Amino acid sequence: QVQLVESGGGLVQAGGSLRLSCASSGSISSINAMGWYRQAPEKQREFVARITSDGRINYADSVRGRFTISRDNAKNTVSLQMNSLKPEDTAVYYCNALQLRPFYDYWGQGTQVTVSS
């Protein structure tokens, strides 16, 4: 089992920045990748960014160049630095931990990010 706790959401004006953090605990060694997803009202949850255990990083096209994912292995945390925020970035952001064998997706409780125009 893996537990994920997000922090760092809030309200920011367009063009501003926020930093999200995800603290993980439990069977961390079984995790192959950690990342962030988001879900806006009345929309499906969508991929934002991911970092694998060997350091490979992927971003959604909508955030590439504005968001940066990073990890601190010593603290078992993954962070998402969000710059140049837009109103369309408004969503609940969820931390995700992917375990491949056996396959399992772990999710945090989510943190609200609201960007005002």
N, C-alpha and C positions, 0 to 999 in steps of 0.2 A: 504493500500500500504506500501511496505517496500523497502527501498533503501539500496543497498550494494555497498561499495567502497573498492576495494582491494589495497594493497600497499605492497612493500617489495620484489618484484621480481628482477631479475638481472642475471648477469653472474658469475659463480663460477666454480672453478676447481673441478674435481672429488675428493671426500673425504671431501669437504668443507661443510659449513652450510649456510642456509638462513632462515630467519623468515618472514613469510607472515602474514599480518594482514587484517582483514575485519571489517570495521566500518559499523554498521547498524543504520538506522533511520526510523522513521515512526511508523507503527502499530506493534511494537516489541512484545507486549503482545500476539499477535496471533500466534507467531512462536513456533513450537514444537521442531524443531531441526535445527542446523546449521552445515554446513560442507564444505568440499572442494572436488572438482572434478578437473580433468585435461584432457587435450586433446592434444595429440601429432600430428604432421603433418600426414595427411592421416589416422588417426586412430579415433575411436569413443571416445566420452567423457567417462571417467571412474571414478568411485568412489575412493576417497582417504581416507577420514576420516570424522566422524560425531560425534557431541556431542548433546545429547538431552537436553531438558529443565530441566530434573531431573538428569542430570549428567552422563547418560550412554554414553559410548564411543565405537566406532567401527572403525577399520582400515582395509584397504585392505591388503591382505597378502604381497603384494609387498613392503609395506612401514612399516609394523609392526616392532617395535624395532628400527626404524630409525627416524620416524616422531612422533611428539607429538602435539595433538590438545588441546587447552585450551580456556577458555573464561573469560572475565572480565565483569560481569553483570553491574557493576557500569558505565562502559564506553561503554556498548553495543558493544563490540568487540569480535571477535573470532580470534585466532592466530594459525598458524601452524609452529612449529619449525621443520626444516628439517635438519637432520644431516647425515653424511656419504653419501652425495649425489653421485649419479651415472649418467653417461651420459643418461641412459634410463629414468631418471626422467625429462628430458627435455620436457617441454610442456607449454601450457598456463594453468594457474591454475585459477579456478573459485570458488568464494565463493557462497554458496547456502544456502537459508533459506527455510525450509519446513513448510508450513501451512497445517494442516490436515482438518480443518473444517472452511470454505470450502477448499477443496484441492487446493493448489497452490504452485508452485515452483518459488521462486524469485532467480535471478542470478545477480552477479556483472558483470563488463565489462571484467574481466580477467586480469591477470598479467603474463608476460612471465618469465619463469625460464629456463635458459640455463646452462647445466653442461658440461664443456669441459673435454675431456679425457687427 
